[in-house]
Amino acid sequence: MEKQKTYRIMISGGGTGGHIYPAISIAQSLQEMLQDVEILFVGAKGKMEMTKVPEAGFEIVGLNIAGIQRSLSAKNLLFPFKLMDSLASAYKLVANFKPDAVIGVGGYASGPLLYAATSKKIPSLVQEQNSYAGLTNKLLAKRVNKICVAHEGMEKYFPAEKLVVTGNPVRKTILLRDSLKNEAHRFFGFDPAKKTILIVGGSLGARSMNEMILAGYEELANSPYQVIWQTGGFYFEEMKRRIPRESKNIVIKDFVREMNFAYSLADVVISRAGALSIAELMLTGKASILVPSPNVAEDHQTINAMALVERNAAVLVKDSDGMEQLLPTVMELIEDESRKETLSKNIKSMSHPDASKDIANEIIKLIA
């Protein structure tokens, strides 16, 4: 019997959870779909992928690369040297690992690796999570074989003949089931008869969103609603210190690892508009208020959010208006059953539950 070929695949990118978790989902789908596959991740030294990827059971190598600072900074003087060093390292990695294909998910490290791999004519694919294409992926577009995107209408950034609309992969642990609510109520110590608000500011947390919630803390504590407030690890201790009092209605966490519990209870979700967050809201079908971060490249979170707002699938509150508008908006929405049902139905219709498998299948088509 002929031995099954061992496929070797490199996956690169990172910097935030919005890049890392989709990459891990793609890797897991490749493991499920190929009998024999070796996967090597390539990230940026010092970034969160260097810990998150090994935690998921995959090997990762770090490049000495960093992005260009968008403000005047002495760090930009080092960029050309770091780029050349990373390109040299990427060429060595490609030569040693001998991949059958490479995947880029955006972020600093994917540029050097995909450049090196495509120079060697190795089959390649990039995945763009946002409604506004990232700089690295735009630069790589002409070099790669396929471009998997989350949204329609991306022809304005990429060659149309290379595009495949797959949606964004999300972690399988957020999939909901009917029996989950009872477990979730016990886990958070919540009353099943009360409605719940879930607040998430992205994998790194969000200063301005936390300030909005802190300003409305007493109103939330005195309301008939229960609140799960994920502050992000960077802000957790400060928020705990600054709250006026403890409230049994409000659970404050640095990071909610049991997001399937949190989503199962949520009647309304307040969230940033990162690609991963939106993909999870689509899959869980949650009525959502999006507060796009103003501190991201090309204001892409507002563009992400507007893709939903235009289809009546989410509510938008600008970050600059959040202090005045966020709490009144959530209080109005949580009691409007018809509006919640419409938002939930429309956002659910935009989901791509098999996104990671669809992306993995595009890679398999390139190499099989």
C-alpha positions in Angstrom: 0.0 0.0 0.0 1.4 3.4 -1.0 2.2 5.7 1.9 0.1 8.8 2.2 2.0 12.0 1.4 2.8 14.2 4.4 1.7 17.7 3.5 3.8 20.5 5.0 2.0 23.9 5.5 3.2 27.2 7.0 0.8 29.7 8.5 1.9 33.2 9.3 0.5 36.3 10.9 -0.7 37.5 14.3 -0.4 40.5 16.6 -4.0 40.3 17.9 -6.6 37.6 18.7 -8.4 38.7 15.5 -5.5 37.2 13.5 -4.4 34.4 15.7 -7.6 32.5 16.5 -8.7 32.3 12.8 -5.2 31.0 12.0 -5.5 28.3 14.7 -9.0 27.3 13.4 -7.7 26.9 9.9 -4.8 24.7 11.2 -7.3 22.5 13.1 -9.4 22.1 10.0 -6.4 21.1 7.9 -5.6 18.5 10.6 -9.1 17.1 10.3 -9.2 17.1 6.5 -5.7 15.8 5.7 -4.6 12.4 6.8 -1.0 13.4 7.4 0.0 17.1 7.8 2.8 19.0 9.5 2.0 22.7 10.3 4.5 25.4 11.3 3.4 28.8 12.4 5.5 31.9 11.9 4.8 34.9 14.1 6.5 38.1 15.3 8.7 37.9 18.3 7.2 39.4 21.5 3.6 39.3 20.1 0.8 37.2 21.6 0.9 34.5 19.0 4.2 33.3 20.5 2.2 32.0 23.5 -1.3 31.5 22.1 -0.2 29.2 19.3 1.8 26.7 21.5 -1.1 26.7 23.9 -3.2 25.4 21.0 -0.7 22.6 20.4 1.2 24.0 17.4 4.9 24.8 16.8 5.7 28.5 16.1 8.9 30.3 15.1 9.3 34.1 15.6 10.6 36.7 13.2 12.3 39.9 14.4 9.7 42.1 12.7 7.5 45.0 13.8 5.1 47.3 12.0 5.7 50.9 10.9 4.5 53.4 13.6 1.8 55.6 12.1 3.1 58.6 14.2 6.6 60.0 14.0 8.8 57.7 15.9 12.5 56.8 16.2 11.4 53.1 16.0 10.6 53.6 12.3 14.4 54.1 11.7 14.8 50.4 12.7 12.1 49.1 10.4 14.2 48.6 7.2 16.8 46.6 9.2 14.2 44.5 10.9 12.5 43.9 7.6 15.7 42.7 5.9 16.5 40.5 8.9 13.0 39.0 8.8 13.2 38.4 5.0 16.5 36.6 5.4 15.0 34.5 8.2 11.9 33.8 6.2 13.9 32.5 3.2 15.8 30.2 5.5 12.6 28.9 7.1 11.0 28.2 3.7 14.2 26.4 2.5 14.4 24.2 5.7 10.7 23.4 6.1 10.0 23.0 2.4 6.2 23.8 2.6 3.7 22.5 0.1 1.7 25.7 0.7 1.8 28.9 2.8 -1.1 30.8 4.4 -1.0 34.4 5.5 -3.7 35.8 7.9 -2.5 39.4 8.2 -0.1 41.0 10.7 3.6 41.8 10.6 5.1 38.4 10.1 3.0 37.3 7.1 4.6 39.8 4.8 8.2 38.4 4.9 7.1 34.8 4.9 4.6 35.1 2.0 7.1 37.2 0.0 9.8 34.5 0.5 7.4 31.6 -0.3 5.9 33.2 -3.4 9.4 34.0 -4.7 9.9 30.2 -4.7 6.5 29.7 -6.5 5.1 27.9 -3.5 1.2 27.8 -3.6 -0.1 30.5 -1.4 -3.3 32.0 0.1 -4.1 35.0 2.3 -7.1 35.5 4.4 -8.5 39.0 5.0 -10.7 39.3 8.0 -11.9 42.9 7.7 -14.2 44.9 5.3 -11.2 47.1 4.7 -8.1 45.3 3.4 -5.0 45.4 5.5 -1.8 46.8 4.1 0.2 43.5 4.2 -2.5 41.6 2.4 -2.9 44.4 -0.3 0.8 44.2 -0.9 0.7 40.5 -1.3 -2.4 40.3 -3.4 -0.6 40.1 -6.8 1.8 37.4 -5.6 -0.6 34.9 -4.0 -2.8 32.3 -5.7 -6.0 32.8 -3.6 -7.5 35.4 -1.4 -10.2 34.3 1.1 -12.3 37.2 2.4 -15.0 37.6 5.0 -17.3 40.0 3.0 -18.7 40.6 -0.4 -17.4 43.6 -2.4 -13.7 43.2 -1.8 -12.9 43.5 -5.5 -12.0 47.2 -4.8 -8.9 45.9 -2.9 -8.0 42.6 -4.6 -8.0 40.9 -8.0 -11.6 39.6 -8.5 -10.5 36.3 -10.1 -8.5 35.3 -6.9 -11.4 36.1 -4.4 -13.3 33.5 -2.5 -15.9 34.6 0.1 -15.4 32.2 3.1 -16.3 34.3 6.1 -14.0 34.4 9.2 -13.1 31.3 11.1 -14.1 31.3 14.8 -13.2 29.1 17.8 -15.5 26.0 17.9 -15.9 26.5 21.7 -18.5 29.3 21.2 -21.0 27.0 19.5 -24.3 27.2 21.5 -26.6 24.4 22.4 -30.0 24.5 24.2 -28.8 22.9 27.4 -26.0 25.5 27.9 -28.1 28.2 29.6 -28.7 26.2 32.8 -24.9 25.6 33.1 -24.2 29.2 32.3 -26.6 30.6 34.9 -25.0 28.4 37.6 -21.4 29.4 36.4 -22.1 33.1 36.7 -24.5 32.9 39.6 -27.2 34.6 37.7 -31.0 34.6 37.9 -32.6 32.8 34.9 -35.5 35.2 35.1 -33.4 38.3 34.4 -32.0 39.6 31.1 -28.3 39.7 30.6 -25.9 42.3 29.0 -22.5 41.1 27.8 -19.7 43.7 27.3 -16.5 42.7 25.5 -13.8 45.0 24.3 -11.7 42.7 22.2 -8.8 40.3 23.1 -6.7 43.2 24.5 -9.5 45.2 26.2 -10.6 48.8 25.4 -9.9 51.8 27.6 -12.7 54.0 26.3 -15.3 51.3 26.5 -14.3 50.5 30.1 -14.6 54.2 30.9 -18.2 54.2 29.4 -19.2 51.3 31.6 -17.5 52.7 34.7 -19.4 56.0 34.2 -22.7 54.1 34.0 -21.9 51.5 36.7 -24.4 52.7 39.3 -27.2 52.8 36.6 -26.3 49.2 35.6 -26.1 48.1 39.3 -29.5 49.5 40.0 -31.1 48.1 36.8 -33.1 44.9 36.6 -30.4 43.4 34.3 -27.4 41.2 34.9 -24.0 42.2 33.4 -20.9 40.3 32.3 -18.2 42.9 31.8 -14.9 41.7 30.3 -12.4 44.5 30.9 -9.3 42.9 29.3 -6.3 42.0 31.4 -4.6 45.3 31.1 -7.5 47.2 32.7 -8.9 44.7 35.1 -7.2 45.7 38.4 -7.8 49.4 37.7 -11.5 48.9 36.9 -12.0 46.7 40.1 -10.3 49.4 42.1 -12.4 52.3 40.6 -15.9 50.7 40.8 -18.0 52.5 43.5 -19.2 49.3 45.0 -19.6 45.6 44.4 -22.9 44.5 42.8 -24.2 40.9 42.6 -25.8 41.9 39.2 -22.4 42.7 37.6 -19.7 40.1 37.1 -16.3 41.7 36.2 -13.7 39.5 34.5 -10.3 40.2 32.9 -11.0 37.7 30.2 -14.0 35.4 29.8 -12.6 32.0 28.7 -16.1 30.4 28.9 -17.5 32.6 26.1 -20.0 29.9 25.1 -21.6 30.5 28.5 -21.5 34.2 28.1 -23.0 34.2 24.6 -25.7 31.8 25.6 -27.0 34.2 28.3 -26.6 37.5 26.5 -29.8 39.2 25.4 -27.6 42.1 24.1 -23.9 42.3 23.4 -21.8 45.5 23.5 -18.7 44.9 21.5 -15.8 46.4 19.6 -16.1 45.8 15.8 -13.0 43.7 15.2 -13.3 41.0 12.6 -13.2 38.1 15.1 -15.8 39.7 17.4 -18.2 40.2 14.5 -17.7 36.7 13.2 -18.6 35.3 16.7 -21.7 37.6 16.9 -22.8 36.4 13.5 -22.4 32.7 14.4 -24.2 33.1 17.8 -26.8 35.4 16.2 -26.7 38.0 19.0 -28.4 41.4 19.0 -25.4 43.7 19.2 -24.3 47.3 19.8 -21.0 47.9 18.1 -18.6 50.6 19.4 -15.8 50.7 16.8 -12.3 51.4 18.0 -11.0 54.7 16.7 -7.4 53.6 17.2 -7.0 51.1 14.3 -5.6 51.4 10.8 -7.8 53.2 8.3 -10.7 53.1 10.8 -11.4 49.6 9.6 -13.7 48.7 12.6 -16.2 51.4 11.5 -16.2 49.9 8.0 -16.7 46.4 9.6 -19.6 47.8 11.7 -21.2 49.6 8.8 -21.3 46.4 6.8 -23.8 45.1 9.4 -25.6 48.3 10.1 -26.5 48.7 6.4 -28.2 45.3 6.5 -30.0 46.1 9.8 -27.9 43.5 11.6 -26.4 45.6 14.3 -26.6 49.0 16.1 -23.6 51.5 15.9 -22.5 53.8 18.6 -19.5 55.9 17.9 -16.7 55.8 20.4 -16.8 59.6 20.7 -20.5 59.5 21.6 -20.3 56.5 23.9 -20.4 58.4 27.2 -23.8 59.9 26.4 -25.3 57.3 24.1 -24.2 53.8 25.0 -26.2 53.1 28.1 -29.5 54.7 26.8 -29.1 52.7 23.6 -28.6 49.4 25.4 -31.5 50.1 27.9 -33.8 50.8 24.9 -32.7 47.8 22.9 -32.8 45.2 25.6 -36.6 45.8 26.1 -37.4 46.0 22.4 -38.1 42.3 21.6 -39.0 43.0 18.0 -35.9 44.9 17.3 -33.7 42.3 19.0 -35.3 39.6 17.0 -34.7 41.4 13.7 -31.1 42.2 14.5 -30.5 38.6 15.6 -32.1 37.1 12.5 -30.2 39.4 10.1 -26.7 39.0 11.8 -27.2 35.2 11.9 -27.9 35.2 8.1 -24.5 36.7 7.5 -22.6 33.9 9.3 -20.2 31.4 7.8 -20.2 28.4 10.2 -17.8 26.4 8.0 -15.3 29.2 7.3 -12.2 27.4 8.5 -13.1 24.3 6.5 -13.8 26.3 3.4 -10.4 28.0 3.7 -8.6 24.7 4.3 -10.4 23.3 1.3 -9.0 26.1 -0.9 -5.5 25.3 0.3 -6.1 21.6 -0.4 -7.2 22.4 -4.0 -3.9 24.2 -4.5 -1.7 21.3 -3.4 -3.7 18.1 -3.9 
